[in-house]
Amino acid sequence: MGITTSGRSRNVLCALEVARERGLVTIALTGQGAEQVKPLVDFCLCVPSHETPRIQEAHILMGHILCEIIERGLFSETSSIS
């Protein structure tokens, strides 16, 4: 999973390239300028904004939602996760 507000962070792009080469499922959280990162990922969650604070706020929300989805997948609804 790569997180890049601009969609152009060289270290994130390199990491995603390596992940792709190793056959991993790749996901990116990015802002509106995602042209460089899109070809490197299986799933791109792009915030439709160029404003860094708004993109980062949306990324925080997305992170929480993804964690909840994963927790629900790992643990049954009857488990006592608070």
CNS distance restraints for C-alpha pairs under 8 A (distance, minus, plus):
assign (resid   1 and name CA) (resid  16 and name CA) 7.60 0.50 0.50
assign (resid   1 and name CA) (resid  26 and name CA) 5.77 0.50 0.50
assign (resid   1 and name CA) (resid  27 and name CA) 4.70 0.50 0.50
assign (resid   1 and name CA) (resid  28 and name CA) 5.60 0.50 0.50
assign (resid   1 and name CA) (resid  29 and name CA) 7.78 0.50 0.50
assign (resid   2 and name CA) (resid  12 and name CA) 5.75 0.50 0.50
assign (resid   2 and name CA) (resid  13 and name CA) 7.86 0.50 0.50
assign (resid   2 and name CA) (resid  15 and name CA) 7.71 0.50 0.50
assign (resid   2 and name CA) (resid  16 and name CA) 6.82 0.50 0.50
assign (resid   2 and name CA) (resid  26 and name CA) 7.81 0.50 0.50
assign (resid   2 and name CA) (resid  27 and name CA) 6.28 0.50 0.50
assign (resid   2 and name CA) (resid  28 and name CA) 4.66 0.50 0.50
assign (resid   2 and name CA) (resid  29 and name CA) 6.32 0.50 0.50
assign (resid   3 and name CA) (resid  12 and name CA) 7.14 0.50 0.50
assign (resid   3 and name CA) (resid  28 and name CA) 5.68 0.50 0.50
assign (resid   3 and name CA) (resid  29 and name CA) 4.76 0.50 0.50
assign (resid   3 and name CA) (resid  30 and name CA) 6.04 0.50 0.50
assign (resid   4 and name CA) (resid   8 and name CA) 7.02 0.50 0.50
assign (resid   4 and name CA) (resid   9 and name CA) 6.11 0.50 0.50
assign (resid   4 and name CA) (resid  12 and name CA) 6.95 0.50 0.50
assign (resid   4 and name CA) (resid  28 and name CA) 7.49 0.50 0.50
assign (resid   4 and name CA) (resid  29 and name CA) 6.29 0.50 0.50
assign (resid   4 and name CA) (resid  30 and name CA) 4.99 0.50 0.50
assign (resid   4 and name CA) (resid  31 and name CA) 7.34 0.50 0.50
assign (resid   5 and name CA) (resid  29 and name CA) 7.54 0.50 0.50
assign (resid   5 and name CA) (resid  30 and name CA) 4.86 0.50 0.50
assign (resid   5 and name CA) (resid  31 and name CA) 5.05 0.50 0.50
assign (resid   5 and name CA) (resid  52 and name CA) 6.37 0.50 0.50
assign (resid   5 and name CA) (resid  55 and name CA) 6.34 0.50 0.50
assign (resid   5 and name CA) (resid  56 and name CA) 6.91 0.50 0.50
assign (resid   6 and name CA) (resid  30 and name CA) 6.41 0.50 0.50
assign (resid   6 and name CA) (resid  31 and name CA) 5.71 0.50 0.50
assign (resid   6 and name CA) (resid  32 and name CA) 7.48 0.50 0.50
assign (resid   6 and name CA) (resid  33 and name CA) 5.86 0.50 0.50
assign (resid   6 and name CA) (resid  34 and name CA) 7.00 0.50 0.50
assign (resid   6 and name CA) (resid  50 and name CA) 7.74 0.50 0.50
assign (resid   7 and name CA) (resid  30 and name CA) 5.46 0.50 0.50
assign (resid   7 and name CA) (resid  31 and name CA) 6.41 0.50 0.50
assign (resid   7 and name CA) (resid  32 and name CA) 7.81 0.50 0.50
assign (resid   7 and name CA) (resid  33 and name CA) 5.65 0.50 0.50
assign (resid   7 and name CA) (resid  34 and name CA) 4.52 0.50 0.50
assign (resid   7 and name CA) (resid  35 and name CA) 7.13 0.50 0.50
assign (resid   7 and name CA) (resid  36 and name CA) 6.44 0.50 0.50
assign (resid   7 and name CA) (resid  37 and name CA) 5.73 0.50 0.50
assign (resid   8 and name CA) (resid  12 and name CA) 7.87 0.50 0.50
assign (resid   8 and name CA) (resid  13 and name CA) 7.02 0.50 0.50
assign (resid   8 and name CA) (resid  33 and name CA) 7.88 0.50 0.50
assign (resid   8 and name CA) (resid  34 and name CA) 7.31 0.50 0.50
assign (resid   8 and name CA) (resid  36 and name CA) 6.27 0.50 0.50
assign (resid   8 and name CA) (resid  37 and name CA) 6.96 0.50 0.50
assign (resid   9 and name CA) (resid  13 and name CA) 6.20 0.50 0.50
assign (resid  10 and name CA) (resid  14 and name CA) 6.09 0.50 0.50
assign (resid  11 and name CA) (resid  15 and name CA) 6.18 0.50 0.50
assign (resid  12 and name CA) (resid  16 and name CA) 6.18 0.50 0.50
assign (resid  13 and name CA) (resid  17 and name CA) 6.18 0.50 0.50
assign (resid  13 and name CA) (resid  36 and name CA) 7.88 0.50 0.50
assign (resid  13 and name CA) (resid  37 and name CA) 6.41 0.50 0.50
assign (resid  13 and name CA) (resid  40 and name CA) 7.62 0.50 0.50
assign (resid  14 and name CA) (resid  18 and name CA) 6.34 0.50 0.50
assign (resid  15 and name CA) (resid  19 and name CA) 6.17 0.50 0.50
assign (resid  16 and name CA) (resid  20 and name CA) 6.05 0.50 0.50
assign (resid  16 and name CA) (resid  26 and name CA) 6.77 0.50 0.50
assign (resid  16 and name CA) (resid  40 and name CA) 6.17 0.50 0.50
assign (resid  16 and name CA) (resid  41 and name CA) 7.12 0.50 0.50
assign (resid  17 and name CA) (resid  21 and name CA) 6.24 0.50 0.50
assign (resid  17 and name CA) (resid  40 and name CA) 6.23 0.50 0.50
assign (resid  18 and name CA) (resid  22 and name CA) 6.29 0.50 0.50
assign (resid  19 and name CA) (resid  23 and name CA) 6.41 0.50 0.50
assign (resid  19 and name CA) (resid  24 and name CA) 5.33 0.50 0.50
assign (resid  19 and name CA) (resid  25 and name CA) 7.56 0.50 0.50
assign (resid  19 and name CA) (resid  26 and name CA) 6.91 0.50 0.50
assign (resid  20 and name CA) (resid  24 and name CA) 5.64 0.50 0.50
assign (resid  20 and name CA) (resid  25 and name CA) 7.22 0.50 0.50
assign (resid  20 and name CA) (resid  26 and name CA) 6.89 0.50 0.50
assign (resid  20 and name CA) (resid  40 and name CA) 6.89 0.50 0.50
assign (resid  20 and name CA) (resid  41 and name CA) 7.60 0.50 0.50
assign (resid  25 and name CA) (resid  41 and name CA) 7.49 0.50 0.50
assign (resid  25 and name CA) (resid  42 and name CA) 6.29 0.50 0.50
assign (resid  26 and name CA) (resid  40 and name CA) 7.45 0.50 0.50
assign (resid  26 and name CA) (resid  41 and name CA) 4.72 0.50 0.50
assign (resid  26 and name CA) (resid  42 and name CA) 5.22 0.50 0.50
assign (resid  26 and name CA) (resid  43 and name CA) 6.51 0.50 0.50
assign (resid  27 and name CA) (resid  41 and name CA) 5.42 0.50 0.50
assign (resid  27 and name CA) (resid  42 and name CA) 5.94 0.50 0.50
assign (resid  27 and name CA) (resid  43 and name CA) 4.71 0.50 0.50
assign (resid  27 and name CA) (resid  44 and name CA) 5.72 0.50 0.50
assign (resid  27 and name CA) (resid  45 and name CA) 7.64 0.50 0.50
assign (resid  28 and name CA) (resid  37 and name CA) 7.42 0.50 0.50
assign (resid  28 and name CA) (resid  38 and name CA) 7.92 0.50 0.50
assign (resid  28 and name CA) (resid  41 and name CA) 6.51 0.50 0.50
assign (resid  28 and name CA) (resid  43 and name CA) 6.42 0.50 0.50
assign (resid  28 and name CA) (resid  44 and name CA) 4.79 0.50 0.50
assign (resid  28 and name CA) (resid  45 and name CA) 6.04 0.50 0.50
assign (resid  28 and name CA) (resid  46 and name CA) 7.90 0.50 0.50
assign (resid  29 and name CA) (resid  44 and name CA) 6.13 0.50 0.50
assign (resid  29 and name CA) (resid  45 and name CA) 4.88 0.50 0.50
assign (resid  29 and name CA) (resid  46 and name CA) 5.95 0.50 0.50
assign (resid  29 and name CA) (resid  47 and name CA) 7.78 0.50 0.50
assign (resid  29 and name CA) (resid  59 and name CA) 6.57 0.50 0.50
assign (resid  30 and name CA) (resid  34 and name CA) 6.37 0.50 0.50
assign (resid  30 and name CA) (resid  44 and name CA) 7.37 0.50 0.50
assign (resid  30 and name CA) (resid  45 and name CA) 6.34 0.50 0.50
assign (resid  30 and name CA) (resid  46 and name CA) 4.86 0.50 0.50
assign (resid  30 and name CA) (resid  47 and name CA) 6.21 0.50 0.50
assign (resid  30 and name CA) (resid  55 and name CA) 7.34 0.50 0.50
assign (resid  30 and name CA) (resid  59 and name CA) 7.82 0.50 0.50
assign (resid  31 and name CA) (resid  46 and name CA) 5.10 0.50 0.50
assign (resid  31 and name CA) (resid  47 and name CA) 4.63 0.50 0.50
assign (resid  31 and name CA) (resid  48 and name CA) 6.15 0.50 0.50
assign (resid  31 and name CA) (resid  49 and name CA) 5.85 0.50 0.50
assign (resid  31 and name CA) (resid  50 and name CA) 6.23 0.50 0.50
assign (resid  31 and name CA) (resid  52 and name CA) 7.93 0.50 0.50
assign (resid  31 and name CA) (resid  55 and name CA) 5.80 0.50 0.50
assign (resid  32 and name CA) (resid  46 and name CA) 5.94 0.50 0.50
assign (resid  32 and name CA) (resid  47 and name CA) 5.79 0.50 0.50
assign (resid  32 and name CA) (resid  48 and name CA) 4.85 0.50 0.50
assign (resid  32 and name CA) (resid  49 and name CA) 5.22 0.50 0.50
assign (resid  32 and name CA) (resid  50 and name CA) 5.85 0.50 0.50
assign (resid  33 and name CA) (resid  50 and name CA) 7.31 0.50 0.50
assign (resid  34 and name CA) (resid  38 and name CA) 5.93 0.50 0.50
assign (resid  34 and name CA) (resid  46 and name CA) 7.13 0.50 0.50
assign (resid  35 and name CA) (resid  39 and name CA) 7.63 0.50 0.50
assign (resid  36 and name CA) (resid  40 and name CA) 7.77 0.50 0.50
assign (resid  37 and name CA) (resid  41 and name CA) 6.78 0.50 0.50
assign (resid  38 and name CA) (resid  42 and name CA) 7.99 0.50 0.50
assign (resid  38 and name CA) (resid  43 and name CA) 7.96 0.50 0.50
assign (resid  38 and name CA) (resid  44 and name CA) 6.25 0.50 0.50
assign (resid  47 and name CA) (resid  55 and name CA) 5.85 0.50 0.50
assign (resid  47 and name CA) (resid  58 and name CA) 6.87 0.50 0.50
assign (resid  47 and name CA) (resid  59 and name CA) 7.94 0.50 0.50
assign (resid  48 and name CA) (resid  55 and name CA) 7.97 0.50 0.50
assign (resid  49 and name CA) (resid  54 and name CA) 7.10 0.50 0.50
assign (resid  49 and name CA) (resid  55 and name CA) 6.43 0.50 0.50
assign (resid  50 and name CA) (resid  55 and name CA) 7.35 0.50 0.50
assign (resid  51 and name CA) (resid  55 and name CA) 6.25 0.50 0.50
assign (resid  52 and name CA) (resid  56 and name CA) 6.08 0.50 0.50
assign (resid  53 and name CA) (resid  57 and name CA) 6.12 0.50 0.50
assign (resid  54 and name CA) (resid  58 and name CA) 6.23 0.50 0.50
assign (resid  55 and name CA) (resid  59 and name CA) 6.16 0.50 0.50
assign (resid  56 and name CA) (resid  60 and name CA) 6.27 0.50 0.50
assign (resid  57 and name CA) (resid  61 and name CA) 6.51 0.50 0.50
assign (resid  58 and name CA) (resid  62 and name CA) 6.11 0.50 0.50
assign (resid  59 and name CA) (resid  63 and name CA) 6.02 0.50 0.50
assign (resid  60 and name CA) (resid  64 and name CA) 6.40 0.50 0.50
assign (resid  61 and name CA) (resid  65 and name CA) 6.28 0.50 0.50
assign (resid  62 and name CA) (resid  66 and name CA) 6.04 0.50 0.50
assign (resid  63 and name CA) (resid  67 and name CA) 6.15 0.50 0.50
assign (resid  64 and name CA) (resid  68 and name CA) 6.25 0.50 0.50
assign (resid  65 and name CA) (resid  69 and name CA) 6.25 0.50 0.50
assign (resid  66 and name CA) (resid  70 and name CA) 6.14 0.50 0.50
assign (resid  67 and name CA) (resid  71 and name CA) 6.03 0.50 0.50
assign (resid  68 and name CA) (resid  72 and name CA) 6.11 0.50 0.50
assign (resid  69 and name CA) (resid  73 and name CA) 6.24 0.50 0.50
assign (resid  70 and name CA) (resid  74 and name CA) 6.17 0.50 0.50
assign (resid  71 and name CA) (resid  75 and name CA) 5.80 0.50 0.50
assign (resid  72 and name CA) (resid  76 and name CA) 6.19 0.50 0.50
assign (resid  72 and name CA) (resid  77 and name CA) 6.66 0.50 0.50
assign (resid  75 and name CA) (resid  79 and name CA) 6.28 0.50 0.50
